[in-house]
Amino acid sequence: MNEFWRGGQLNQNEQIAGVVAELRAGSKRGSRAIELAVSAREVLGSNFGAISFIAVFNRAFGIPLSVLKQAQAWCGFGWGQVHISDDEFKGLLDPWIDRSISS
């Protein structure tokens, strides 16, 4: 069971903070954009969407909103009419993830 679930109530702010921590830890273990996005989607479940994706990646890695707006069109999410490829998604996010690890 998700560690953010308490007594049948899920505190959304705690859930987001937990996902941010999990993304940071995953990046330090070598996970990059696709693995981290899939992990966030799995942890957030039905709460995962474009806004939560943008929120957790912005908080975890300081990725600018303009970059995340482009990244949310990733084909792996299947949102909207326009999709970017895995390589485009990684190209947008991996440099920011790598930068956050080295700082």
N, CA, C and O atoms as a GROMACS GRO file, in nm:
protein
  412
    1MET      N    1   0.083  -0.118   0.000
    1MET     CA    2   0.000   0.000   0.000
    1MET      C    3   0.088   0.124   0.000
    1MET      O    4   0.195   0.125   0.061
    2ASN      N    5   0.045   0.226  -0.067
    2ASN     CA    6   0.116   0.352  -0.077
    2ASN      C    7   0.145   0.410   0.061
    2ASN      O    8   0.055   0.418   0.144
    3GLU      N    9   0.269   0.451   0.085
    3GLU     CA   10   0.308   0.504   0.215
    3GLU      C   11   0.243   0.637   0.246
    3GLU      O   12   0.250   0.683   0.360
    4PHE      N   13   0.181   0.701   0.150
    4PHE     CA   14   0.118   0.830   0.172
    4PHE      C   15  -0.029   0.818   0.210
    4PHE      O   16  -0.098   0.918   0.230
    5TRP      N   17  -0.076   0.696   0.219
    5TRP     CA   18  -0.216   0.668   0.251
    5TRP      C   19  -0.227   0.655   0.402
    5TRP      O   20  -0.161   0.570   0.462
    6ARG      N   21  -0.309   0.739   0.464
    6ARG     CA   22  -0.321   0.734   0.609
    6ARG      C   23  -0.467   0.724   0.650
    6ARG      O   24  -0.546   0.815   0.623
    7GLY      N   25  -0.501   0.616   0.714
    7GLY     CA   26  -0.634   0.601   0.770
    7GLY      C   27  -0.746   0.626   0.671
    7GLY      O   28  -0.850   0.681   0.708
    8GLY      N   29  -0.726   0.586   0.546
    8GLY     CA   30  -0.830   0.605   0.446
    8GLY      C   31  -0.831   0.743   0.384
    8GLY      O   32  -0.909   0.769   0.293
    9GLN      N   33  -0.747   0.832   0.432
    9GLN     CA   34  -0.742   0.968   0.379
    9GLN      C   35  -0.605   0.992   0.315
    9GLN      O   36  -0.502   0.954   0.370
   10LEU      N   37  -0.607   1.053   0.203
   10LEU     CA   38  -0.484   1.080   0.132
   10LEU      C   39  -0.464   1.230   0.129
   10LEU      O   40  -0.541   1.302   0.066
   11ASN      N   41  -0.360   1.278   0.196
   11ASN     CA   42  -0.328   1.419   0.196
   11ASN      C   43  -0.251   1.450   0.068
   11ASN      O   44  -0.138   1.403   0.050
   12GLN      N   45  -0.312   1.528  -0.020
   12GLN     CA   46  -0.254   1.553  -0.151
   12GLN      C   47  -0.118   1.622  -0.142
   12GLN      O   48  -0.027   1.587  -0.218
   13ASN      N   49  -0.101   1.719  -0.051
   13ASN     CA   50   0.028   1.786  -0.038
   13ASN      C   51   0.136   1.691   0.008
   13ASN      O   52   0.249   1.697  -0.040
   14GLU      N   53   0.103   1.602   0.100
   14GLU     CA   54   0.200   1.502   0.146
   14GLU      C   55   0.232   1.405   0.033
   14GLU      O   56   0.347   1.363   0.017
   15GLN      N   57   0.132   1.370  -0.046
   15GLN     CA   58   0.154   1.279  -0.157
   15GLN      C   59   0.249   1.343  -0.259
   15GLN      O   60   0.343   1.278  -0.305
   16ILE      N   61   0.226   1.469  -0.293
   16ILE     CA   62   0.314   1.539  -0.388
   16ILE      C   63   0.455   1.548  -0.332
   16ILE      O   64   0.552   1.522  -0.404
   17ALA      N   65   0.468   1.584  -0.204
   17ALA     CA   66   0.601   1.595  -0.142
   17ALA      C   67   0.671   1.459  -0.144
   17ALA      O   68   0.792   1.452  -0.166
   18GLY      N   69   0.597   1.354  -0.120
   18GLY     CA   70   0.655   1.219  -0.124
   18GLY      C   71   0.702   1.180  -0.262
   18GLY      O   72   0.807   1.118  -0.278
   19VAL      N   73   0.625   1.216  -0.363
   19VAL     CA   74   0.664   1.185  -0.501
   19VAL      C   75   0.788   1.265  -0.538
   19VAL      O   76   0.878   1.212  -0.604
   20VAL      N   77   0.794   1.390  -0.499
   20VAL     CA   78   0.913   1.473  -0.525
   20VAL      C   79   1.036   1.406  -0.464
   20VAL      O   80   1.140   1.395  -0.530
   21ALA      N   81   1.025   1.362  -0.340
   21ALA     CA   82   1.138   1.296  -0.275
   21ALA      C   83   1.175   1.167  -0.347
   21ALA      O   84   1.293   1.135  -0.363
   22GLU      N   85   1.074   1.092  -0.390
   22GLU     CA   86   1.099   0.967  -0.461
   22GLU      C   87   1.167   0.993  -0.596
   22GLU      O   88   1.256   0.918  -0.636
   23LEU      N   89   1.126   1.098  -0.667
   23LEU     CA   90   1.189   1.132  -0.795
   23LEU      C   91   1.335   1.170  -0.776
   23LEU      O   92   1.421   1.128  -0.852
   24ARG      N   93   1.361   1.251  -0.674
   24ARG     CA   94   1.501   1.289  -0.646
   24ARG      C   95   1.586   1.168  -0.614
   24ARG      O   96   1.697   1.154  -0.664
   25ALA      N   97   1.532   1.080  -0.530
   25ALA     CA   98   1.607   0.959  -0.493
   25ALA      C   99   1.628   0.870  -0.615
   25ALA      O  100   1.737   0.814  -0.634
   26GLY      N  101   1.527   0.857  -0.698
   26GLY     CA  102   1.539   0.776  -0.819
   26GLY      C  103   1.644   0.830  -0.914
   26GLY      O  104   1.719   0.754  -0.974
   27SER      N  105   1.649   0.961  -0.926
   27SER     CA  106   1.748   1.021  -1.015
   27SER      C  107   1.889   0.996  -0.964
   27SER      O  108   1.981   0.977  -1.044
   28LYS      N  109   1.907   0.995  -0.834
   28LYS     CA  110   2.040   0.967  -0.777
   28LYS      C  111   2.079   0.821  -0.795
   28LYS      O  112   2.198   0.787  -0.793
   29ARG      N  113   1.979   0.735  -0.813
   29ARG     CA  114   2.007   0.592  -0.840
   29ARG      C  115   2.027   0.568  -0.989
   29ARG      O  116   2.055   0.455  -1.030
   30GLY      N  117   2.013   0.672  -1.071
   30GLY     CA  118   2.037   0.657  -1.214
   30GLY      C  119   1.914   0.658  -1.302
   30GLY      O  120   1.926   0.651  -1.424
   31SER      N  121   1.795   0.668  -1.244
   31SER     CA  122   1.674   0.678  -1.326
   31SER      C  123   1.670   0.812  -1.396
   31SER      O  124   1.717   0.913  -1.342
   32ARG      N  125   1.614   0.813  -1.516
   32ARG     CA  126   1.602   0.937  -1.590
   32ARG      C  127   1.457   0.960  -1.629
   32ARG      O  128   1.367   0.895  -1.576
   33ALA      N  129   1.434   1.049  -1.721
   33ALA     CA  130   1.302   1.104  -1.750
   33ALA      C  131   1.190   1.001  -1.761
   33ALA      O  132   1.089   1.012  -1.692
   34ILE      N  133   1.207   0.903  -1.846
   34ILE     CA  134   1.098   0.807  -1.869
   34ILE      C  135   1.070   0.725  -1.744
   34ILE      O  136   0.955   0.711  -1.704
   35GLU      N  137   1.174   0.670  -1.684
   35GLU     CA  138   1.154   0.590  -1.563
   35GLU      C  139   1.091   0.672  -1.451
   35GLU      O  140   1.004   0.623  -1.378
   36LEU      N  141   1.135   0.796  -1.438
   36LEU     CA  142   1.082   0.882  -1.332
   36LEU      C  143   0.936   0.920  -1.359
   36LEU      O  144   0.855   0.926  -1.266
   37ALA      N  145   0.903   0.946  -1.484
   37ALA     CA  146   0.764   0.980  -1.518
   37ALA      C  147   0.672   0.862  -1.492
   37ALA      O  148   0.562   0.878  -1.440
   38VAL      N  149   0.717   0.744  -1.529
   38VAL     CA  150   0.637   0.623  -1.505
   38VAL      C  151   0.620   0.601  -1.355
   38VAL      O  152   0.511   0.565  -1.309
   39SER      N  153   0.725   0.622  -1.279
   39SER     CA  154   0.718   0.607  -1.133
   39SER      C  155   0.618   0.705  -1.073
   39SER      O  156   0.537   0.668  -0.989
   40ALA      N  157   0.624   0.831  -1.117
   40ALA     CA  158   0.529   0.932  -1.066
   40ALA      C  159   0.386   0.892  -1.099
   40ALA      O  160   0.297   0.905  -1.015
   41ARG      N  161   0.364   0.844  -1.219
   41ARG     CA  162   0.230   0.801  -1.261
   41ARG      C  163   0.182   0.684  -1.176
   41ARG      O  164   0.065   0.679  -1.137
   42GLU      N  165   0.270   0.590  -1.146
   42GLU     CA  166   0.232   0.474  -1.064
   42GLU      C  167   0.198   0.514  -0.922
   42GLU      O  168   0.100   0.466  -0.865
   43VAL      N  169   0.279   0.603  -0.863
   43VAL     CA  170   0.256   0.644  -0.725
   43VAL      C  171   0.129   0.729  -0.713
   43VAL      O  172   0.051   0.711  -0.620
   44LEU      N  173   0.111   0.822  -0.806
   44LEU     CA  174  -0.004   0.911  -0.797
   44LEU      C  175  -0.134   0.847  -0.844
   44LEU      O  176  -0.243   0.893  -0.809
   45GLY      N  177  -0.124   0.742  -0.923
   45GLY     CA  178  -0.244   0.671  -0.968
   45GLY      C  179  -0.344   0.763  -1.036
   45GLY      O  180  -0.309   0.835  -1.130
   46SER      N  181  -0.467   0.761  -0.990
   46SER     CA  182  -0.573   0.840  -1.053
   46SER      C  183  -0.554   0.990  -1.033
   46SER      O  184  -0.621   1.070  -1.099
   47ASN      N  185  -0.463   1.030  -0.944
   47ASN     CA  186  -0.433   1.172  -0.925
   47ASN      C  187  -0.330   1.224  -1.025
   47ASN      O  188  -0.300   1.344  -1.027
   48PHE      N  189  -0.277   1.134  -1.107
   48PHE     CA  190  -0.174   1.175  -1.202
   48PHE      C  191  -0.238   1.236  -1.326
   48PHE      O  192  -0.329   1.179  -1.386
   49GLY      N  193  -0.189   1.352  -1.364
   49GLY     CA  194  -0.234   1.421  -1.484
   49GLY      C  195  -0.130   1.525  -1.521
   49GLY      O  196  -0.023   1.531  -1.461
   50ALA      N  197  -0.161   1.607  -1.619
   50ALA     CA  198  -0.065   1.707  -1.668
   50ALA      C  199  -0.021   1.802  -1.557
   50ALA      O  200   0.097   1.834  -1.546
   51ILE      N  201  -0.115   1.845  -1.475
   51ILE     CA  202  -0.080   1.942  -1.369
   51ILE      C  203   0.008   1.877  -1.264
   51ILE      O  204   0.107   1.938  -1.221
   52SER      N  205  -0.024   1.755  -1.220
   52SER     CA  206   0.059   1.691  -1.119
   52SER      C  207   0.196   1.655  -1.176
   52SER      O  208   0.296   1.663  -1.104
   53PHE      N  209   0.203   1.614  -1.303
   53PHE     CA  210   0.332   1.588  -1.366
   53PHE      C  211   0.419   1.714  -1.362
   53PHE      O  212   0.535   1.709  -1.321
   54ILE      N  213   0.363   1.825  -1.404
   54ILE     CA  214   0.437   1.951  -1.405
   54ILE      C  215   0.479   1.990  -1.264
   54ILE      O  216   0.592   2.034  -1.242
   55ALA      N  217   0.389   1.974  -1.168
   55ALA     CA  218   0.419   2.012  -1.029
   55ALA      C  219   0.534   1.931  -0.971
   55ALA      O  220   0.627   1.988  -0.914
   56VAL      N  221   0.529   1.800  -0.985
   56VAL     CA  222   0.633   1.719  -0.920
   56VAL      C  223   0.768   1.733  -0.989
   56VAL      O  224   0.871   1.734  -0.922
   57PHE      N  225   0.771   1.743  -1.121
   57PHE     CA  226   0.900   1.759  -1.189
   57PHE      C  227   0.958   1.898  -1.168
   57PHE      O  228   1.080   1.914  -1.163
   58ASN      N  229   0.874   1.998  -1.157
   58ASN     CA  230   0.922   2.132  -1.128
   58ASN      C  231   0.982   2.137  -0.987
   58ASN      O  232   1.091   2.191  -0.968
   59ARG      N  233   0.912   2.082  -0.892
   59ARG     CA  234   0.962   2.082  -0.753
   59ARG      C  235   1.085   1.994  -0.735
   59ARG      O  236   1.177   2.030  -0.663
   60ALA      N  237   1.086   1.881  -0.801
   60ALA     CA  238   1.197   1.787  -0.782
   60ALA      C  239   1.326   1.836  -0.847
   60ALA      O  240   1.434   1.819  -0.791
   61PHE      N  241   1.314   1.897  -0.965
   61PHE     CA  242   1.435   1.926  -1.044
   61PHE      C  243   1.447   2.072  -1.088
   61PHE      O  244   1.544   2.106  -1.155
   62GLY      N  245   1.353   2.157  -1.052
   62GLY     CA  246   1.360   2.298  -1.092
   62GLY      C  247   1.345   2.318  -1.241
   62GLY      O  248   1.396   2.416  -1.296
   63ILE      N  249   1.277   2.228  -1.308
   63ILE     CA  250   1.258   2.238  -1.453
   63ILE      C  251   1.158   2.349  -1.481
   63ILE      O  252   1.049   2.350  -1.422
   64PRO      N  253   1.192   2.441  -1.569
   64PRO     CA  254   1.101   2.553  -1.599
   64PRO      C  255   0.967   2.506  -1.655
   64PRO      O  256   0.959   2.404  -1.723
   65LEU      N  257   0.865   2.581  -1.627
   65LEU     CA  258   0.731   2.546  -1.673
   65LEU      C  259   0.724   2.537  -1.825
   65LEU      O  260   0.651   2.452  -1.878
   66SER      N  261   0.798   2.622  -1.895
   66SER     CA  262   0.793   2.618  -2.042
   66SER      C  263   0.844   2.484  -2.095
   66SER      O  264   0.792   2.432  -2.194
   67VAL      N  265   0.945   2.427  -2.031
   67VAL     CA  266   0.998   2.297  -2.071
   67VAL      C  267   0.898   2.187  -2.037
   67VAL      O  268   0.873   2.097  -2.118
   68LEU      N  269   0.841   2.194  -1.917
   68LEU     CA  270   0.745   2.093  -1.875
   68LEU      C  271   0.617   2.098  -1.957
   68LEU      O  272   0.554   1.994  -1.977
   69LYS      N  273   0.579   2.214  -2.002
   69LYS     CA  274   0.461   2.226  -2.089
   69LYS      C  275   0.484   2.148  -2.219
   69LYS      O  276   0.393   2.081  -2.268
   70GLN      N  277   0.605   2.156  -2.273
   70GLN     CA  278   0.638   2.078  -2.393
   70GLN      C  279   0.643   1.928  -2.360
   70GLN      O  280   0.595   1.845  -2.438
   71ALA      N  281   0.703   1.895  -2.246
   71ALA     CA  282   0.723   1.755  -2.209
   71ALA      C  283   0.592   1.682  -2.180
   71ALA      O  284   0.583   1.561  -2.199
   72GLN      N  285   0.491   1.755  -2.135
   72GLN     CA  286   0.364   1.688  -2.102
   72GLN      C  287   0.296   1.630  -2.225
   72GLN      O  288   0.198   1.557  -2.213
   73ALA      N  289   0.347   1.662  -2.344
   73ALA     CA  290   0.294   1.605  -2.468
   73ALA      C  291   0.357   1.470  -2.502
   73ALA      O  292   0.336   1.418  -2.612
   74TRP      N  293   0.434   1.413  -2.410
   74TRP     CA  294   0.501   1.286  -2.434
   74TRP      C  295   0.399   1.178  -2.473
   74TRP      O  296   0.292   1.168  -2.413
   75CYS      N  297   0.434   1.099  -2.573
   75CYS     CA  298   0.347   0.993  -2.621
   75CYS      C  299   0.316   0.891  -2.512
   75CYS      O  300   0.211   0.827  -2.517
   76GLY      N  301   0.403   0.875  -2.415
   76GLY     CA  302   0.381   0.781  -2.306
   76GLY      C  303   0.266   0.820  -2.215
   76GLY      O  304   0.210   0.735  -2.146
   77PHE      N  305   0.230   0.948  -2.215
   77PHE     CA  306   0.116   0.994  -2.136
   77PHE      C  307  -0.014   0.978  -2.215
   77PHE      O  308  -0.118   0.945  -2.158
   78GLY      N  309  -0.007   1.003  -2.345
   78GLY     CA  310  -0.125   0.990  -2.428
   78GLY      C  311  -0.228   1.101  -2.410
   78GLY      O  312  -0.346   1.082  -2.440
   79TRP      N  313  -0.184   1.216  -2.361
   79TRP     CA  314  -0.275   1.329  -2.341
   79TRP      C  315  -0.278   1.414  -2.467
   79TRP      O  316  -0.175   1.432  -2.532
   80GLY      N  317  -0.392   1.464  -2.503
   80GLY     CA  318  -0.404   1.559  -2.612
   80GLY      C  319  -0.382   1.501  -2.750
   80GLY      O  320  -0.371   1.379  -2.766
   81GLN      N  321  -0.376   1.589  -2.848
   81GLN     CA  322  -0.364   1.550  -2.988
   81GLN      C  323  -0.220   1.546  -3.037
   81GLN      O  324  -0.188   1.472  -3.130
   82VAL      N  325  -0.132   1.626  -2.975
   82VAL     CA  326   0.007   1.636  -3.019
   82VAL      C  327   0.094   1.556  -2.924
   82VAL      O  328   0.081   1.569  -2.802
   83HIS      N  329   0.182   1.473  -2.979
   83HIS     CA  330   0.269   1.391  -2.895
   83HIS      C  331   0.414   1.406  -2.937
   83HIS      O  332   0.446   1.422  -3.055
   84ILE      N  333   0.503   1.399  -2.838
   84ILE     CA  334   0.646   1.398  -2.866
   84ILE      C  335   0.697   1.256  -2.838
   84ILE      O  336   0.637   1.181  -2.762
   85SER      N  337   0.807   1.222  -2.900
   85SER     CA  338   0.865   1.088  -2.888
   85SER      C  339   0.939   1.070  -2.756
   85SER      O  340   0.960   1.166  -2.681
   86ASP      N  341   0.977   0.946  -2.729
   86ASP     CA  342   1.059   0.917  -2.611
   86ASP      C  343   1.188   0.998  -2.614
   86ASP      O  344   1.228   1.056  -2.514
   87ASP      N  345   1.253   1.002  -2.730
   87ASP     CA  346   1.379   1.075  -2.742
   87ASP      C  347   1.361   1.224  -2.718
   87ASP      O  348   1.445   1.288  -2.653
   88GLU      N  349   1.253   1.281  -2.768
   88GLU     CA  350   1.226   1.423  -2.745
   88GLU      C  351   1.200   1.449  -2.597
   88GLU      O  352   1.246   1.549  -2.541
   89PHE      N  353   1.124   1.360  -2.534
   89PHE     CA  354   1.094   1.372  -2.391
   89PHE      C  355   1.223   1.369  -2.309
   89PHE      O  356   1.245   1.453  -2.222
   90LYS      N  357   1.307   1.270  -2.338
   90LYS     CA  358   1.435   1.260  -2.267
   90LYS      C  359   1.523   1.381  -2.294
   90LYS      O  360   1.591   1.430  -2.204
   91GLY      N  361   1.523   1.428  -2.418
   91GLY     CA  362   1.604   1.545  -2.453
   91GLY      C  363   1.562   1.671  -2.379
   91GLY      O  364   1.646   1.756  -2.348
   92LEU      N  365   1.433   1.683  -2.352
   92LEU     CA  366   1.384   1.798  -2.276
   92LEU      C  367   1.419   1.789  -2.127
   92LEU      O  368   1.461   1.887  -2.067
   93LEU      N  369   1.402   1.670  -2.068
   93LEU     CA  370   1.410   1.658  -1.923
   93LEU      C  371   1.544   1.610  -1.869
   93LEU      O  372   1.587   1.656  -1.763
   94ASP      N  373   1.609   1.518  -1.938
   94ASP     CA  374   1.732   1.461  -1.883
   94ASP      C  375   1.840   1.564  -1.849
   94ASP      O  376   1.906   1.549  -1.747
   95PRO      N  377   1.861   1.668  -1.931
   95PRO     CA  378   1.963   1.766  -1.892
   95PRO      C  379   1.931   1.835  -1.758
   95PRO      O  380   2.022   1.864  -1.680
   96TRP      N  381   1.805   1.860  -1.732
   96TRP     CA  382   1.765   1.923  -1.605
   96TRP      C  383   1.782   1.826  -1.489
   96TRP      O  384   1.825   1.864  -1.380
   97ILE      N  385   1.748   1.701  -1.513
   97ILE     CA  386   1.763   1.600  -1.409
   97ILE      C  387   1.912   1.582  -1.377
   97ILE      O  388   1.951   1.578  -1.260
   98ASP      N  389   1.995   1.572  -1.481
   98ASP     CA  390   2.140   1.560  -1.461
   98ASP      C  391   2.197   1.681  -1.387
   98ASP      O  392   2.282   1.667  -1.299
   99ARG      N  393   2.150   1.798  -1.423
   99ARG     CA  394   2.198   1.921  -1.359
   99ARG      C  395   2.163   1.922  -1.210
   99ARG      O  396   2.243   1.966  -1.127
  100SER      N  397   2.045   1.874  -1.177
  100SER     CA  398   2.003   1.875  -1.036
  100SER      C  399   2.085   1.777  -0.952
  100SER      O  400   2.107   1.801  -0.833
  101ILE      N  401   2.131   1.669  -1.013
  101ILE     CA  402   2.212   1.571  -0.942
  101ILE      C  403   2.349   1.629  -0.910
  101ILE      O  404   2.404   1.606  -0.802
  102SER      N  405   2.404   1.703  -1.004
  102SER     CA  406   2.540   1.755  -0.986
  102SER      C  407   2.545   1.878  -0.896
  102SER      O  408   2.654   1.921  -0.856
  103SER      N  409   2.430   1.935  -0.865
  103SER     CA  410   2.433   2.056  -0.778
  103SER      C  411   2.417   2.023  -0.632
  103SER      O  412   2.417   2.112  -0.548
   0.00000   0.00000   0.00000
